[in-house]
Amino acid sequence: MTESPGLVSVIVPVYNSQDTLEPLVDRLIKVFRERTDECEILLVNDGSHDLSWNVIQTLASSHREVHGLNLMRNFGQHNALLAGIRQAKGETVVTMDDDLQNPPEEVPKLLDKLADGHAVVYGNPDQEKHGIFRDNASVFVKIALRVGLGYKHASHTSSFRAFRTQLRNAFSQFDAKHVSIDVLLTWATTDFSWVVVQHRERESGSSGYTLRKPVSYTHLTL
């Protein structure tokens, strides 16, 4: 029997994704209710210019599992994640994007692998479908992690992760402009694993991810 992860904090950095938030939340809640696991869903609005914050407020008022965090401006995906990680109340953290490219139905794969005793589990895409620009940027980041840290699992890193919340204690005092959650996790543990997950086309809009963002935080690894 799979060990229960306790309360799971699902952290989603949100940037101009008003159209995908409601289906994302609905599908996440369904997944956790089917598993009979408890969850909190932290939607971190990273300076969106659309109606994302309004949608988050509506979702939080209608779903007890949903909580919103509104950043004063756009700080970038990893800074938004760090803000959410520091607010998480669960024993386990899951991070995922706001665009439904990682189906919420894949979350149990991460949790089940984590239950095997690992500290961090990545969802390794069966085939990345961000588009050539972001895919190339992702490769650059993974190379920087591997070269800068000798991090043997760098090729399996992704924004779809699950880890033990207690790992945040290792970087509780971290305070810098540029953030890489993957680097911070290596400060806390060497126990990394991964599972293969589905990765789908973005359902709505276009990614706010730019080459500047992954390049800017890779200096932490060098």
Disulfide bonds with the S-S distance in Angstrom:
none
